[in-house]
Amino acid sequence: ALPPHIAQEVKLLRTKRGVVSKFVKEQVADSDLTRLDPYGYTHWLNDEIINFYGALILDRSDRHASNKENVANDRGKKRKGKAPEYLKIHYFSTFFWPKMERGYKESRLNKWTKKFDIFQKDVVLVPVNHGNIHWSLAVINFRKKRIESYDSMGMYRKNVYDLLRKYLQEEHMDKKKKPFDFTGWVDHYDENTPQQENGYDCGAFTCQFMESVSRG
């Protein structure tokens, strides 16, 4: 059961109509929230909910990075406990994967990273929609030199590894003007990935995979 204050907040949200919440460029409406209702007409999470969750993870990572830059100003202050560590994350929205499938140049994917260097990140999160019936998570893990795929239905997704390797090569050629060095890189598939027990929880699992990976 939810804590009382959270349950009250959820109850209040359910009374709202139209756009319920906005965060950066993302927003969710009352129709999206019905997907989180155990008695709703569908439990399959949509782009809006997954992108909203991804934006929250990205914001947390950015704020943590900003705080680390200012840590020198706080050295004289006493703190209780240890501050949580978060990786340097980039989150690509659910609209990135279909564009990548169409092709790097055709989809002008170089525009997606104009304002930052993706190769300076620890981890890149890429939610994947398979045939509009299933969600999984693809990850570029620069820290561990791995292309990772997390699928709550236990599917080995060769196309995920192939496409992300192709993307890294093309992005590196575009930004660094030389091939990407794949020395030591592996395609990682974890047979112990948590599995869903129904036909609709893949979106929720994908969000939790993002949460877990973003914490290292």
N, C-alpha and C positions, 0 to 999 in steps of 0.2 A: 504494500500500500504506500501511497505517496505521503510525505510529511504533511501535516495539516496546512501549513502556509502555502506549500506548492499546490496542494489539492484545491485550495481556495482560488489561487491564481488561475489554474486550469479551468475551474468553473466559470470564472469571470470571462476568460478568453472565449469560451463557448457561446457567450451571449452576444459577442460582437459579430458584425456583418461587414462584408467587403474585406478590405486589407486590414489584417489583424496586427501585423508587425512588420517593420522595415529595418534592415540592417545593411549599411553601405549601399550596394546596388541591388541587394536581394530583398524580396518581400514574400510574405505568405498571407493567403486570404482564408476566410472561414471555410471555403470549399476544400482547401488544402488540409486544414486541420481535421476534417472528417476522416481523413486517411489514418489519423492517429487514434481515432475513437474505436475501441474494441467492438462497438455496436454499429460502426459506420458501414456504408455500402461497399467500401473497398479498403483493404489494408495495404495496398501496393503503393509505396512511396513514390512521389513524382519528382521532377526536376527541381521544382520550387523548394521542397523540403530539404532535399539533399544539398542543393546549392546554398541554402540558408545555413545549414549545419557546417558546410565546408568554409563558408565565409567567417563563421565564428572561430573555427580552428585557425584559419589564416590570421585573423585579427589577434588572437592570443599569442601566436608566434611572433608577429610583428611587434606587439607591445612588449613581449619578453626581451626581444632583441634590443629595443629602445632602452629598456631598463638596464640591461647589461652595459650599454654604452655609458650610462650615467652612474655606474656603480661607484666610481671613484668619489663622487660627492657624498656617498653614504657610508664610507668606511669608518667614520667616527661614531656611527650610531650602533647601539646594541640591538641585536635582533634575536628573537626566540625561534628556535628551529632552523631548518634549512629551506631556502626558497626552492620551489620545484623547478626542474630543468626541462626546457622544451627545445625541440630541434628547430632549425631554420627551415621553415616549410613554405612550399608554394602549392596552392590548390588551383587546379584547372577545373572550370565548371563542367557540368555534364554535356555541354555543347562542344567541348574540345574534341572528344573522341570521334564523333561522326565526321568532323572536319579533317581529322588526322587520317581517317579511312579514305577520304576523298583525295588526299595528297597534300604534301607540305606547301608546294608552290601554288597549286590550284586554290587552296584555302587560305593562302597568305598567312601561314602560321607564324612567320617571323614577326608579324605585327603584335602577336600576343605577348611577346617578351621585350618590347621596346624599352620599357622603363626599368628593367632589372636584368641581372645576369643569372640565368637559371643554373649555371654551372657553379655558382657560389652557394647554392642551397644544399642542405643536408638531404632533404627528401622532397619529392614531388608527388602529389596525390592526384590520381586521375580516375574518377568514377566512370565505369563502363556500362552502357546499356546494350544488352545482347538481344537483338531482334524485338525490342520493346516488350520483352516478357521476363527479363531477369537483370538484376544489378550485380556487379562485382567491382572490386577495387584493384586497379593497377598502380604500381608504385615504381618510381625511379629513385633508388636509394644510393645516392652518391657516397654517403659515409661508408656503406658496406660494400660498394661496388656490385650492386645487384639490381636486376629487373625482377620485381616481385608481383605475384598475382594472388589475390585472396578471394576465393569463391566459396560461398556458403552452401553450394550444392556439390562441391568437390570436383568440379570440372577443371581439367588441365587445359589452359587456353594458350596454345602455341601462337596464335595470331597476336595475342597481347604482347608477348616477348618480341616477336618479329617487328611489329609496328613501332614499339617504343625504341628498339634499337635503331630502326630506320629514322625515327624522329630525331634521336640524339645525334646521329650522323649528319643529318641535314641541318639541324639547328647549329651544330658546331661549325660546319662549313660556312653557314651564313654569318655567324657572329665572330668566329675566331679565324676563319679563312684557312682552316686545315682540318683533316679528318679527326674524328674523336678517337681517343686511345681506349680501346676496349680491353686492354691487357688486365687480366685478373678479374674481369667481370663475369658473373654467372647469372643464369636464369633460375630464380628461387621459387620453389613450390613447396609449401608446407602441408604435409598430409594430415597434420593435427589441427588444421584450421577449423574453428568452430562451425558446425553445420546447422542449418535451419531444419525445423521439424514439420514445416508446412509449405504451402506453395506461394506464400506472399511476404515472408519476412526478409527477403534478400536486401531490400533497401535499408532496413534497420540494421542488419548485419554489416552492410557496407559502411554506414555511418560509424558504427562501433569499430570497424577495422581502421577507419581514418583516425579515430580518437586514439586507438592503441598505437598505431604506427607513429603518429605525431608526437607521442611521448617517449619514443625510442624503445 
